[in-house]
Amino acid sequence: MAINPTIQNIKQRYGIIGNSEAMNHALDIALRVAPTDLSVLITGESGVGKEYFPRIIHDHSARKHAKYIAVNCGAIPEGTIDSELFGHEKGSFTGATEARKGYFEEADGGTIFLDEVGELPLETQVKLLRVLQSGEFIRVGSARVQKTNVRVVAATNNDLLKSIEQGRFREDLYYRLNTVPISVPALRERKEDIPLLFRKFAADVAVQYKMPAIQLDDEARTMLQNYYWRGNVRQLKNVAERISALEESRTITAGVLSRYLTPQQSSAPAMHGGTMGGEEFATERELLYKILFDMRSDINDLKRMLSDLMRGSQPVTPAPTQSEVFGLLPSSGGRDEVVDYAESEEVVEMPHRELTKADIQREQVLTALRNHNGCRRDAARELFMSERTLYRRIKDLGITDDEI
């Protein structure tokens, strides 16, 4: 299919690599909506390059000579976000030593990009809706209504319709923002672009550090294209840079490449957002936890059946205890020891509770926090969510500092 010359120029100007039809379609929509003042909602997974689109829209609009301000809503503390967006008056809160303009006032006549808009608190969403409807806002600590003329482009990697169902996002705000939707494809949906992107990132490292660029053999190239790429372009760049820096050989085989691809993120696409037993799982990590827990439960059931057969008794209804889950029973010395169920005199029965999705999410969050010694920022990065989302998840799941 012939590529629009304008789109090709856009790619060269903004450094966008690839020729996939899905990406070309998204760029085409951005160029068509740019001359208008309609609100745009950009959706896509983390790391797909959503941040390019608001810049393209602004630069090709009548507002291109006015200010463009990008705001990461997920990185601003909930207590100060109203002040950041709408400004505040002197003395309106502790530390407000002077009046300050907010982003909507600073961007008057231009464009404001609200990244991670799904992380906005509900109270702030009400104020944003007012700006979109009437162009009016009020500084924190003021009673005076002010006007602004700002074009809003928002982006999110959350499912806002699900957030609406959960009461975390306003439905009226969603439809105001989603006047023109742009969906940015995940990297796994543009397989033909993956080798091009890898080669570009490897070449950049080679130029920067004055070394020969790495190259993939055919088998490694196929492996690269078939990998799931949970972190999308950002993850691909990270892999290309690490291999370039650490490998002596400049020809990369599939064996070498496999050492840099995390197995738990190499899941088949069918597992993403999959279901099991009527339950929905937001990520393949949750699904893997469920599978592991179920397998562990099956093993415990087999142990119990074997124990009953060896003792010549009738089988009882399986009810694995917490100690059985790990193949342990408390010893008299206060330590846990491995027990042979075939030789034990008695199997202790305790009430068994079915694992819920919340249990799996709790284990997922705790594991990430423990992997990074309680550092929320690093744990959030491993879980592919914002720090604010992680803090809310910790609170909702009742995780305490003693458990980390």
C-alpha positions in Angstrom: 0.0 0.0 0.0 1.4 3.4 -1.0 2.3 5.6 2.0 1.1 9.2 2.2 4.1 11.5 1.6 3.0 13.7 4.4 3.0 10.8 6.9 6.5 9.8 5.7 7.7 13.4 6.3 6.1 13.3 9.8 8.0 10.1 10.6 11.3 11.6 9.5 10.7 14.8 11.5 9.7 13.1 14.7 11.9 10.0 14.5 9.1 7.5 14.2 10.3 4.1 12.8 8.2 1.6 10.9 5.7 1.2 8.1 2.9 -0.8 9.8 -0.6 0.0 8.6 -1.9 0.4 12.2 0.7 3.1 13.0 0.2 4.9 9.6 -3.6 5.0 10.3 -3.0 6.5 13.8 -0.7 9.2 12.3 -3.3 9.9 9.6 -6.0 10.6 12.1 -3.7 12.9 14.1 -3.0 14.9 11.0 -6.7 15.1 10.1 -7.8 16.3 13.5 -4.9 18.7 14.1 -6.4 21.8 12.3 -9.5 21.6 14.6 -9.9 22.4 18.3 -11.5 19.0 19.1 -10.4 17.1 22.2 -8.4 14.0 21.4 -7.9 10.9 23.6 -4.9 8.7 22.8 -5.0 5.2 24.0 -2.4 2.4 24.0 -0.2 0.4 26.2 2.7 1.8 28.2 5.8 2.3 26.0 4.1 2.4 22.6 5.0 6.1 21.9 1.8 7.9 22.7 3.7 11.1 23.6 4.5 11.7 19.9 0.9 12.3 18.9 0.0 15.4 21.0 3.2 17.1 19.7 2.3 16.3 16.1 -1.3 17.6 16.7 -0.1 20.8 18.2 2.6 21.4 15.6 0.1 21.0 12.7 -2.6 23.2 14.3 -3.3 26.9 14.3 -1.9 27.0 17.9 1.6 25.9 16.8 3.1 29.3 17.7 1.5 29.2 21.2 2.6 27.2 24.2 2.6 23.4 24.4 2.6 22.0 27.9 2.9 18.2 28.7 1.7 17.1 32.1 2.1 13.6 33.6 -1.0 13.4 35.8 0.3 10.1 37.4 3.5 11.8 38.7 1.9 14.7 40.6 0.8 14.0 44.2 -2.9 14.1 44.7 -2.7 16.9 47.3 -1.1 19.3 44.8 -2.5 18.4 41.4 -5.2 21.1 41.5 -2.6 23.7 42.3 -0.4 22.5 39.4 -3.2 22.4 36.9 -5.2 25.5 37.9 -2.8 27.6 40.0 -3.2 28.9 43.6 -3.3 32.2 45.5 -0.8 33.3 48.1 -1.5 31.8 51.5 -4.1 29.3 50.1 -2.2 26.4 51.8 1.0 25.8 53.7 4.0 26.7 51.5 2.0 28.9 49.2 4.2 32.0 49.7 3.1 33.6 46.5 0.4 33.4 43.8 1.2 31.0 41.0 -0.3 30.3 37.6 -1.4 26.8 36.8 -0.8 24.9 33.5 -4.2 25.8 32.1 -3.4 29.5 32.6 0.1 29.2 31.2 -1.1 27.3 28.1 -3.8 29.8 27.3 -4.0 29.9 23.5 -2.0 26.7 23.1 -2.2 23.0 23.8 -2.0 21.0 27.0 -1.2 17.3 26.9 -2.6 15.3 29.9 -0.7 12.1 30.1 -2.0 9.3 32.3 -5.3 11.2 32.5 -6.9 8.1 34.1 -4.9 8.8 37.3 -6.7 12.1 38.0 -8.6 12.2 41.3 -12.4 12.5 41.0 -12.4 16.0 42.4 -9.9 17.2 39.8 -11.9 15.4 37.1 -14.9 17.7 37.9 -12.7 20.8 37.5 -11.3 19.5 34.2 -14.8 18.8 32.9 -15.6 22.5 33.6 -12.6 23.7 31.6 -13.6 21.5 28.7 -17.2 22.6 28.7 -16.8 26.4 29.3 -13.1 27.2 29.5 -13.5 28.3 33.1 -11.4 27.5 36.1 -10.7 28.8 39.6 -7.3 28.9 41.3 -6.9 27.1 44.6 -7.8 29.6 47.4 -9.6 32.0 45.1 -13.3 32.7 44.4 -12.6 34.5 41.0 -13.6 32.6 37.9 -11.0 32.8 35.1 -11.1 31.9 31.4 -8.7 30.0 29.3 -8.6 28.9 25.7 -6.7 25.6 25.6 -6.9 22.6 23.4 -6.7 19.4 25.4 -5.1 16.2 24.2 -5.2 13.4 26.7 -3.6 9.9 26.8 -4.0 6.8 29.0 -2.9 3.2 29.1 -5.9 2.3 31.3 -9.2 0.9 30.2 -11.3 4.0 31.1 -14.6 2.2 30.5 -13.6 -0.3 33.2 -12.6 2.7 35.4 -16.0 4.2 34.8 -17.6 0.9 35.9 -15.5 0.9 39.1 -16.4 4.5 39.9 -12.8 5.8 39.4 -13.5 7.9 36.3 -16.4 10.2 35.3 -18.4 9.0 32.3 -19.2 12.6 31.2 -15.5 13.5 31.2 -14.7 10.4 29.2 -17.0 11.4 26.4 -15.7 15.0 26.5 -12.1 13.8 26.1 -12.9 11.1 23.6 -14.3 13.3 20.9 -11.6 11.9 18.5 -10.0 8.7 19.6 -6.5 7.6 18.4 -5.4 4.1 19.2 -1.6 3.5 19.1 -0.8 -0.1 18.3 1.3 -2.3 20.6 4.7 -3.4 19.3 3.5 -7.0 19.0 0.9 -5.7 16.5 3.5 -4.3 14.3 5.9 -7.2 14.0 7.3 -6.0 10.7 8.7 -2.9 12.4 10.5 -4.7 15.2 13.8 -5.5 13.3 13.8 -1.9 12.0 13.5 -0.4 15.5 16.1 -2.8 16.9 18.6 -1.9 14.2 17.9 1.9 14.8 18.5 1.6 18.6 21.6 -0.6 18.1 23.0 2.0 15.6 22.4 4.9 18.0 24.4 3.1 20.7 27.2 2.3 18.2 27.5 5.9 17.2 27.3 7.2 20.8 30.0 4.9 22.1 32.1 4.5 18.9 31.7 0.8 18.5 30.5 -1.5 15.7 26.8 -2.0 15.6 25.4 -5.4 16.6 23.4 -7.5 14.0 20.9 -10.3 14.4 21.1 -13.6 12.6 18.0 -15.0 11.0 17.0 -17.1 14.0 17.4 -14.3 16.4 15.4 -11.9 14.2 12.5 -14.4 14.2 12.7 -14.7 17.9 12.7 -11.0 18.3 9.5 -10.7 16.2 7.7 -13.4 18.0 8.4 -12.1 21.5 5.4 -10.7 23.3 7.1 -7.3 24.2 5.1 -6.4 27.3 7.0 -3.1 27.6 6.7 -2.3 23.9 9.2 0.0 22.2 10.6 1.1 25.5 11.5 -2.5 26.4 12.9 -3.2 22.9 15.2 -0.2 23.2 16.4 -1.3 26.6 17.2 -4.8 25.3 19.1 -3.4 22.2 21.2 -1.1 24.4 22.1 -3.8 26.9 23.1 -6.3 24.3 25.2 -3.6 22.5 27.0 -2.7 25.7 27.6 -6.2 27.1 28.2 -8.6 24.2 31.6 -8.9 22.7 30.4 -10.6 19.5 28.7 -8.2 17.1 26.5 -11.0 15.6 23.7 -11.9 18.0 22.3 -15.4 17.9 19.0 -16.7 19.2 20.9 -18.2 22.2 22.4 -14.9 23.1 19.2 -13.0 22.6 17.2 -15.4 24.8 19.3 -14.4 27.8 18.0 -10.8 27.5 14.3 -11.7 27.1 12.5 -12.1 30.4 10.6 -15.5 30.3 7.6 -14.3 32.3 6.9 -11.6 29.7 7.3 -13.9 26.7 3.7 -15.2 27.0 1.6 -15.8 24.0 -0.8 -13.0 23.1 -3.8 -15.3 23.8 -2.9 -15.0 27.5 -3.1 -11.3 27.7 -6.3 -10.3 29.2 -7.4 -13.9 29.2 -10.0 -15.7 31.3 -10.0 -18.9 33.4 -12.9 -20.4 35.1 -15.0 -17.3 34.4 -12.5 -14.9 36.0 -10.8 -12.1 34.0 -7.2 -11.3 34.3 -5.8 -7.9 33.5 -2.2 -9.2 32.8 -0.6 -12.5 31.9 1.3 -12.2 35.2 -1.9 -12.6 37.2 -2.9 -15.5 35.0 0.4 -17.2 35.6 0.0 -16.8 39.4 -3.4 -18.4 39.1 -2.1 -21.4 37.1 0.8 -21.9 39.6 -1.6 -21.7 42.6 -3.9 -24.2 41.0 -1.0 -26.6 40.1 0.2 -26.4 43.7 -3.3 -27.2 45.0 -3.5 -30.3 42.6 -0.1 -31.6 43.9 -1.4 -31.2 47.5 -4.5 -33.2 46.6 -2.4 -36.0 45.2 -0.3 -36.1 48.4 -3.3 -36.4 50.5 -4.8 -39.2 48.4 -1.5 -41.1 48.5 -1.4 -40.6 52.3 -4.9 -42.1 52.7 -4.1 -45.0 50.4 -0.9 -45.8 52.3 -2.8 -45.8 55.6 -5.6 -47.9 54.2 -8.3 -45.3 55.0 -11.0 -43.9 52.9 -10.2 -40.7 51.0 -11.4 -37.5 52.6 -12.4 -34.3 50.9 -9.3 -32.4 50.0 -8.7 -29.3 52.1 -5.0 -28.3 51.9 -3.7 -26.2 54.7 -1.3 -23.3 54.4 1.6 -25.5 55.5 0.6 -28.2 52.9 0.8 -25.5 50.2 4.5 -25.4 50.8 4.9 -29.1 51.7 5.8 -28.1 55.3 4.4 -28.8 58.8 5.6 -27.1 62.0 8.2 -29.0 63.9 8.5 -29.2 67.6 11.6 -26.9 67.4 9.5 -24.1 66.0 11.0 -24.4 62.5 9.3 -25.7 59.4 10.5 -29.1 58.2 9.6 -31.2 55.1 7.2 -34.0 56.0 6.7 -37.2 54.1 2.9 -37.6 54.0 3.1 -41.3 53.5 4.9 -41.7 56.8 3.1 -39.0 58.9 0.6 -40.2 61.5 -1.8 -37.4 61.0 -2.7 -34.8 58.4 -4.0 -31.6 60.0 -7.2 -30.3 58.5 -7.9 -26.6 58.4 -10.6 -24.6 56.6 -9.6 -23.9 53.0 -10.5 -20.6 51.2 -10.5 -20.4 47.4 -8.0 -17.9 46.1 -9.5 -14.8 44.6 -8.2 -12.3 42.0 -7.5 -9.9 44.9 -5.2 -12.7 46.5 -3.3 -13.0 43.2 -2.9 -9.2 42.8 -1.8 -9.0 46.5 0.9 -11.6 45.9 1.9 -9.9 42.7 2.4 -6.5 44.4 4.2 -7.9 47.4 6.6 -9.8 45.2 7.5 -6.7 43.2 7.9 -4.7 46.4 10.2 -7.3 48.0 12.2 -7.6 44.8 13.1 -3.9 45.1 13.4 -3.7 49.0 10.2 -1.8 49.3 11.0 0.9 46.7 7.6 2.0 45.3 9.0 3.6 42.2 11.0 0.5 41.1 8.2 -1.8 42.0 5.7 0.3 40.0 8.1 0.1 37.0 8.2 -3.7 37.2 4.4 -3.8 37.4 4.1 -1.4 34.5 1.9 1.0 36.4 2.3 4.6 37.8 3.4 5.2 41.4 0.0 6.6 42.2 -1.7 3.5 41.0 0.6 1.3 43.0 0.0 3.4 46.2 -3.8 3.0 45.6 -3.4 -0.8 45.0 -1.4 -1.2 48.2 -4.1 0.6 50.2 -6.9 -1.3 48.6 -5.2 -4.6 49.2 -4.4 -3.8 52.8 -0.7 -4.3 52.4 1.4 -3.1 55.4 5.0 -2.2 55.7 5.6 -5.2 57.9 4.7 -7.6 55.1 7.2 -6.1 52.6 
